[in-house]
Amino acid sequence: MKDTWNAFVDSDLYVPPTGTGMLNNLSFALKDVFDVQGHISSAGNPDWLATHQPASEHADVVAALLKEGAALKGVTHTDELMYGLNGENAHYGTPVNPKSADRIPGGSSSGSAVAVAAGITDFAVGTDTGGSVRIPSSYCGIFGYRPSHGRISTNGLIPLAPSFDTVGLMARDGHTLQKVGAVLLNSTSRASGFTRLYVPTDVMELVDEQSMQALAPPIKHVMKSFSTTEEIVIAPQGFSTYMETFRLLQGKEIWQTHGEWIQKENPTFGDDIGSRFQWASTLTLLNMNYIEEKRRELRYFMYSQLGEDGILVLPTAPGPAPVKDAKGADLENRRLRTLQMTCIAGLSGLPQVTIPAGELDGLPIGLSFIAGYNQDEKLLNWVKENSDRIIQASVRSVS
C-alpha cells in the first residue's frame, strides 16, 4: 500500500488470517516491537534491526488476532526502543498526525495511532509502558486502551520495563475496541455497570485551562449519568513524587533489560533517547525499597477506591498535541505533566481507556476512564455503550 502518512516501517508486510471468528474482515497494523514469523522487528532503531534475527513464530497477540479472522497489514513506526512519548524518530522520521500535520502524533506507538486515525487499518496494536498508547490516541483523536498489567500476553514482545509493559489497542470506535479487546482478553463477559464515579481534582489542575473548558461538557454528561459522584485527591503530596517514582522504577528496569545490548553494540540513538538511556545507566546501584513503597501506596489507594464498581474520569493529557520539533522548557514541562497523569494507571497497573471526547481549535483532546484491577471487560463494554453519547455532549456544546 502507499503510505502517505509515514505510519509504516514496512507497509507491504501482509499476513492473512489463519482462521475465522469475531474479527472477520478486519485489518490491523502492528507496532514494530512484536514478533512476526520471518520478520525482524527494529524497535525503531537500525542497530537493533542489524543485530537481531527473524522471529521463528508469531507473538501471542498476533497469533490470536489472526486466528479470529483479522489480517495483518503493515508494521508501524515507534520511538526508539519504545522510550518516548512524542513519536519523533531520529532515524525514520515522524509519522504525520492526520488531525494536524504540524503536530506530533505522540509516541511511542506513533505509527499505530496514525494508521488508525488515517483510516488505513481498522485497528492497531501498540504497547503502553508509560503512556505510549494513551497519548498518541489522544493526540490523533482515536480510542486507546491500556489493559490491566498482566491481562494480555506480552510473549513475543520486545520488552522495555516488564513490570509496566502492556499490550495496548487503538481503534476509531468503541465497538471495535471492545471486540478486539475481548479476543485478546479471551473473555465473553458483557458486564458493564459501574455505580460510583470519581473525579480527581488534583489531576484536573495539571490540564491546560482551555483544554479543561473543552472537556467540561462531556465530563458533566458523565457525572449526570451516575447517582454517586465524588471528588477525590489522588496525590495530596503532589504528583511529582509519583511521577518520579515511575521514572526511577522504569529507568532501572529499562537498563536491566537493554543495558547489556547497549554496552555491547554501542548503538546510535537520537539525542533525546540517548540521554535517557545514559541517565538510566546511572540507576543500577539505586536502592529502590522506598520507591517501591510509593508504588504500593498508590496501588493500595486506587484498588481500595475503585474496587469492582468504581470508575475514574480524567483528561488523558494536559492538552492537544504539541507542534513538531518543539524544544525548550515549555515542552519539558508538558512532558512532565503528561507523565504525572499517565503514571496513575502505570504505577497501579489499572486498565484505562481514552476516547476522543473534546477538541480545541480543531485539535483532538482525549478523555480517559480508569477502572479497578481486572475490570477490563467491564470498562471496554461501558465505553462501547456510552462513548457516543459522551462525544455528542462535546459536539452539542460547540454547535
C-alpha positions in Angstrom: 0.0 0.0 0.0 1.0 3.6 -0.4 2.0 5.1 2.9 1.4 8.9 2.6 1.4 9.3 6.4 4.8 7.7 7.1 3.0 5.4 9.5 4.7 2.2 8.5 8.3 0.9 8.7 7.0 -1.9 6.4 3.7 -1.2 4.6 4.0 -4.3 2.4 4.1 -6.9 5.2 0.8 -8.8 4.9 -0.2 -11.8 6.9 -3.6 -13.4 6.1 -6.0 -14.7 8.8 -5.4 -18.2 9.9 -9.0 -18.7 11.0 -12.4 -17.1 11.2 -14.2 -15.6 14.1 -15.0 -12.3 15.8 -12.6 -10.2 13.7 -13.5 -11.4 10.2 -12.8 -8.8 7.5 -10.9 -6.5 9.9 -7.4 -5.4 9.3 -4.8 -4.3 11.8 -1.4 -2.6 12.0 1.3 -3.7 14.3 3.9 -1.7 16.2 7.4 -2.7 15.2 8.2 -4.4 18.5 6.2 -7.7 18.1 7.4 -11.0 16.7 6.0 -11.8 13.2 7.3 -15.1 11.8 10.1 -14.5 9.4 10.2 -10.7 10.1 12.8 -8.8 12.2 11.4 -6.1 14.4 13.6 -2.9 14.5 12.2 -1.4 17.7 12.7 1.9 15.9 16.4 1.6 15.7 18.6 0.5 12.8 21.3 -1.1 15.0 18.6 -3.2 16.7 17.5 -4.4 13.3 21.0 -5.2 12.3 21.8 -7.3 15.4 18.7 -9.5 15.6 17.3 -12.4 13.7 13.9 -13.0 12.1 11.3 -14.3 14.5 10.6 -18.0 14.5 6.9 -17.6 15.3 4.2 -15.0 15.9 3.8 -13.2 19.2 0.9 -14.4 21.1 -1.3 -11.4 20.4 -0.6 -11.6 16.6 -1.5 -15.3 16.6 -4.7 -14.7 18.5 -5.8 -11.9 16.1 -5.1 -13.9 13.0 -6.9 -16.9 14.4 -10.0 -14.8 14.9 -10.1 -13.6 11.3 -8.1 -10.4 11.3 -5.4 -9.7 8.7 -2.1 -8.0 9.5 -1.4 -5.1 7.1 1.8 -3.5 7.9 4.3 -2.8 10.7 4.3 0.7 12.1 6.9 3.1 13.4 7.8 3.5 17.0 10.1 5.7 19.1 13.5 4.1 19.6 13.1 1.1 21.9 9.7 2.5 22.9 11.4 5.0 25.1 9.5 8.2 24.2 6.1 9.9 24.2 6.4 12.2 21.1 6.6 9.9 18.1 9.6 11.7 16.6 12.2 9.2 15.5 15.7 10.5 14.6 16.2 7.6 12.1 12.9 7.1 10.4 11.2 10.5 10.8 7.9 11.4 12.3 4.5 9.9 11.3 2.1 12.6 10.1 -0.7 13.3 12.6 -3.9 13.1 10.4 -5.6 15.7 12.6 -2.9 18.3 12.0 0.3 17.8 10.0 2.2 20.4 12.1 1.6 18.5 15.3 3.4 15.4 16.7 1.4 12.2 16.6 2.6 11.1 20.1 4.6 8.0 20.9 5.9 5.6 21.2 3.0 3.8 19.4 3.0 6.7 16.9 2.7 4.8 13.6 -0.1 2.6 15.0 -2.1 5.6 16.1 -1.6 7.3 12.7 -2.6 4.1 10.8 -5.9 4.0 12.6 -6.6 7.8 12.6 -5.9 7.9 8.8 -8.3 5.0 8.2 -5.6 2.7 6.8 -6.5 -0.2 9.1 -9.5 -0.9 11.3 -7.4 -1.2 14.5 -3.9 -1.3 15.6 -1.8 -2.9 18.3 0.8 -1.0 20.3 2.4 -1.1 23.6 1.9 1.1 26.7 4.5 1.3 29.4 4.3 5.0 30.4 1.5 6.2 28.1 2.6 5.0 24.7 -0.9 4.0 23.6 -3.0 6.5 25.5 -1.0 9.7 24.5 -0.9 9.1 20.7 -4.5 8.0 20.8 -5.4 11.3 22.5 -3.3 13.4 20.1 -4.7 11.6 17.0 -8.3 11.6 18.1 -9.0 7.9 18.4 -9.8 5.4 21.1 -6.9 3.8 23.0 -6.9 1.0 25.6 -4.2 0.1 28.1 -5.1 -3.2 29.9 -4.6 -4.2 33.5 -1.0 -5.2 33.8 -0.6 -8.9 33.0 -4.0 -9.4 31.5 -2.8 -9.6 27.8 0.1 -11.7 26.9 3.4 -10.0 26.2 5.1 -13.2 24.9 6.9 -12.2 21.7 7.2 -8.5 22.6 10.5 -6.7 22.8 10.3 -5.6 26.5 11.1 -2.1 27.8 10.3 -2.2 31.6 8.5 -5.5 32.2 6.6 -4.5 35.4 5.0 -1.7 33.5 4.8 -3.1 29.9 1.3 -3.8 28.5 -0.1 -4.6 25.0 -2.5 -1.8 24.1 -5.1 -1.3 21.4 -6.3 1.5 19.2 -9.5 1.9 17.1 -11.8 4.6 15.7 -14.8 3.5 17.7 -15.7 1.8 21.0 -17.4 -1.2 19.4 -14.2 -2.2 17.5 -12.1 -1.6 20.5 -14.3 -3.8 22.7 -14.4 -6.6 20.2 -10.7 -6.7 19.7 -10.2 -6.4 23.5 -12.5 -9.4 24.1 -10.3 -11.5 21.8 -7.0 -10.7 23.5 -8.6 -10.9 27.0 -10.1 -14.2 25.9 -13.4 -13.3 27.5 -17.0 -13.0 26.5 -18.1 -11.1 29.6 -20.8 -8.5 28.9 -20.8 -6.9 32.4 -20.7 -3.1 32.0 -22.2 -1.5 35.2 -20.2 0.9 37.3 -22.0 2.5 40.3 -19.5 5.1 41.5 -17.7 7.9 39.6 -14.7 9.6 40.9 -13.4 13.0 39.8 -9.7 13.6 40.7 -9.5 17.4 41.3 -5.7 17.4 41.5 -5.4 15.7 38.1 -7.6 18.4 36.6 -5.1 21.0 37.9 -2.5 19.6 35.6 -4.5 20.3 32.5 -4.3 23.5 30.3 -7.2 25.8 31.1 -8.6 25.9 27.6 -8.5 22.1 27.3 -10.3 21.7 30.6 -13.0 24.0 29.3 -13.3 21.9 26.2 -13.7 18.7 28.2 -16.1 20.2 30.7 -19.3 19.3 28.8 -18.5 15.6 28.3 -17.3 15.4 31.9 -20.6 16.9 33.2 -22.5 14.5 31.0 -20.7 11.5 32.6 -21.3 12.9 36.1 -25.0 13.2 35.4 -25.2 9.5 34.4 -24.0 8.4 37.9 -26.1 8.5 41.1 -22.9 8.6 43.1 -20.2 11.0 42.2 -17.3 12.0 44.4 -14.4 14.4 44.1 -11.1 12.9 45.3 -7.5 13.9 45.6 -5.1 11.1 44.4 -1.8 12.7 45.4 -2.1 15.0 48.4 1.7 15.5 48.4 1.7 16.3 44.6 2.1 14.2 41.6 5.7 14.9 41.2 6.5 12.3 43.8 4.6 9.6 41.9 5.9 10.6 38.6 9.5 10.4 39.9 8.7 7.0 41.4 7.6 5.9 38.0 10.6 7.3 36.2 13.1 5.7 38.6 11.5 2.3 38.7 11.0 2.3 34.9 14.5 3.6 34.3 16.2 0.9 36.4 14.2 -1.8 34.7 15.0 -0.4 31.2 18.7 -0.5 31.9 18.4 -4.1 33.3 16.6 -5.0 30.1 18.7 -3.3 27.5 21.9 -2.2 29.1 23.9 -5.2 28.1 23.0 -4.9 24.5 23.7 -1.1 24.5 27.2 -1.6 26.0 28.0 -4.4 23.6 26.7 -2.8 20.3 27.1 0.9 21.1 24.0 1.8 19.0 23.4 5.2 17.6 20.4 6.9 19.3 18.7 10.2 18.7 19.9 12.8 21.2 16.8 12.7 23.5 16.6 8.9 23.6 20.4 8.6 24.0 20.3 10.9 27.0 17.5 8.9 28.6 19.5 5.6 28.3 22.5 7.3 29.7 20.5 8.5 32.7 19.0 5.0 33.1 22.5 3.5 33.3 23.2 5.6 36.5 20.4 3.9 38.4 22.0 0.4 38.8 23.0 0.9 42.4 20.0 2.9 43.5 18.1 1.4 46.5 14.6 1.0 45.3 12.9 0.0 48.6 11.5 3.4 49.5 10.5 4.0 45.8 8.7 0.6 45.7 6.8 1.6 48.8 5.5 4.7 47.0 4.2 2.4 44.2 2.5 0.2 46.7 1.0 3.2 48.3 -0.7 4.5 45.1 -1.7 1.0 44.1 -3.4 0.4 47.5 -5.2 3.7 47.3 -6.5 3.1 43.8 -7.5 -0.5 44.4 -9.4 0.4 47.6 -11.1 3.4 46.0 -12.3 1.8 42.7 -12.9 -1.8 43.7 -15.1 -3.6 41.2 -17.7 -0.9 40.6 -15.8 2.4 40.7 -14.5 4.4 37.7 -12.3 7.4 37.5 -12.7 10.1 34.9 -9.8 12.3 33.9 -8.3 14.1 30.8 -5.8 11.8 29.1 -3.1 14.5 28.6 -2.6 18.2 29.6 -3.8 19.3 26.2 -3.7 18.7 22.5 -0.6 17.5 20.6 2.4 19.9 20.7 3.8 21.2 17.5 6.5 19.2 15.8 10.2 19.8 16.5 9.4 21.9 19.6 12.2 22.5 22.1 12.8 24.2 25.4 11.3 24.5 28.8 7.6 24.5 27.7 7.9 21.2 26.0 9.7 19.6 29.0 7.0 21.0 31.3 4.4 19.4 29.1 6.2 16.1 29.1 6.5 16.1 33.0 2.8 17.0 33.4 1.9 14.2 30.9 3.9 11.6 32.8 2.3 12.8 36.1 -1.1 12.0 34.5 -0.2 8.7 32.8 1.7 7.3 35.8 -1.5 6.8 37.7 -2.5 3.7 35.7 1.2 2.8 35.1 2.1 2.5 38.8 -1.2 1.0 39.9 -1.4 -1.4 36.9 -5.0 -0.5 36.2 -6.9 -0.5 32.9 -7.5 2.8 31.2 -9.4 3.8 28.0 -9.1 7.2 26.3 -11.9 8.4 23.9 -11.8 11.4 21.6 -14.2 13.5 23.6 -13.1 17.1 23.0 -11.5 19.5 20.6 -9.6 22.7 20.9 -9.1 24.7 17.7 -9.8 21.6 15.7 -7.2 19.5 17.7 -8.5 16.4 19.5 -8.3 16.1 23.3 -8.8 12.7 24.9 -10.9 11.9 28.0 -10.0 8.8 30.0 -11.6 6.4 32.3 -9.7 4.1 34.7 -11.4 1.1 36.3 -10.3 -1.3 39.1 -7.8 -4.0 38.5 -9.0 -6.8 36.2 -12.2 -4.9 35.4 -11.1 -4.6 31.7 -14.1 -6.3 30.1 -16.5 -4.1 32.2 -14.6 -1.0 31.2 -14.5 -1.8 27.5 -18.2 -2.7 27.5 -19.0 0.5 29.3 -17.1 2.6 26.8 -18.8 0.8 23.9 -22.2 1.6 25.4 -21.6 5.2 26.5 -18.8 6.7 24.3 -21.2 8.0 21.5 -23.3 10.0 24.0 -20.2 11.4 25.8 -18.7 12.6 22.5 -22.0 14.0 21.4 -22.2 16.0 24.6 -19.0 17.7 23.5 -20.3 18.3 19.9 -23.5 19.9 21.2 -21.6 22.3 23.4 -19.7 23.6 20.4 -22.5 23.8 17.9 
